[in-house]
Amino acid sequence: MHAASPDRTSSEVTRTPSASAMWLRAISMTGGAVLMASCNEGVLDPHGPVGKAERVILYDSTAIMLAVVIPVIVLTLVFAWWFRARNSRARYRPDWEYSGRIEMIIWSIPALVILFLGGIAWTGSHDLDPPVPLEDSTAPLDIEVISFDWRWLFIYPHEGIASLNRLVVPVGVPLRFRLTSTTVMNSFFVPQLGSQIYAMPNMVTRLNLKADQPGTFEGLSAMFSGDGFSDMRFDLVSTDAEAFKDWVNTTKKQGGDLDATAIEELSKPVRAEGVRTYAGVSEGLFDRVSSGHMAAVSPQRGQ
């Protein structure tokens, strides 16, 4: 029995993966997950002019930073190899402490990186300023956004309708948003269209986006706002002009009034519970919510 024990132990050791193999497997799985995540729907798969411009800025910034990161990593490995203990050709200079040329190089490179990144950020922040209208000859669609705990309400002021947790827009039409909140600050974000922006109580922020392809894009709140934050999501549905008109007409026939009483009910903290539409919206409702003044008035039906 004692003679068989080493053989059994040896076979078990052979079947058990080594620590290095386990680490390599973990790294490969992590790398694969990162690559798959980068190919998933998000900021790297934009479907609008703003999102595409932001992706260019992201790529340019990454390339500029890699121009420093990669040489630093390579030189670190080269120095470690060259100044190894067994290399007799490496010069040992314990009293060396300063080189003007080296100081010039190591400070000029990060300075140039900062200048390049600063220039990209400066240009992008002006070209993609959220309140600035998009350069498009098509008349924009006005949408008023109100964030609750933990839901999103979208009001179409010219159509006289509203939708909860679902935003339907015509493809190729500029979207002109006005945003506010009835509670804490929230962050409105449709990753594939771009430009995350805050919705704040007693304030109005503005945002301009456009979906240049039909489809359904996920929207979310990118800022923690309480227990129901993780469910505070909505679908932005981009469809053709005729389908959008049909949706507006169908919504008007389904009934439901959005007034001060409805806003008071929506203001109660509740996790997102699905989609709801309203065929009538009280005139000036968004302005009263954004200013902190609410008064019950009869809803005005969309024409």
Secondary structure, 3 states (H helix, E strand, C coil): CCCHHHHHHHHHHHHCCCHHHHHHHHHHHHHHHHHHHHHCCCCCCCCCHHHHHHHHHHHHHHHHHHHHHHHHHHHHHHHHHHCCCCCCCCCCCCCCCCCHHHHHHHHHHHHHHHHHHHHHHHHHHHHCCCCCCCCCCCCCEEEEEEECCCCEEEEECCCCEEEECEEEEECCCCEEEEEEECCCCEEEECCCCCCCEEECECCCEEEEECCCCCEEEEEEECCCCCCCHHHCEEEEEEECHHHHHHHHHHHHHHCCEECHHHHHHHCCCCCCCCCEEECEECCCHHHHHHHCCCCCCCCEECC
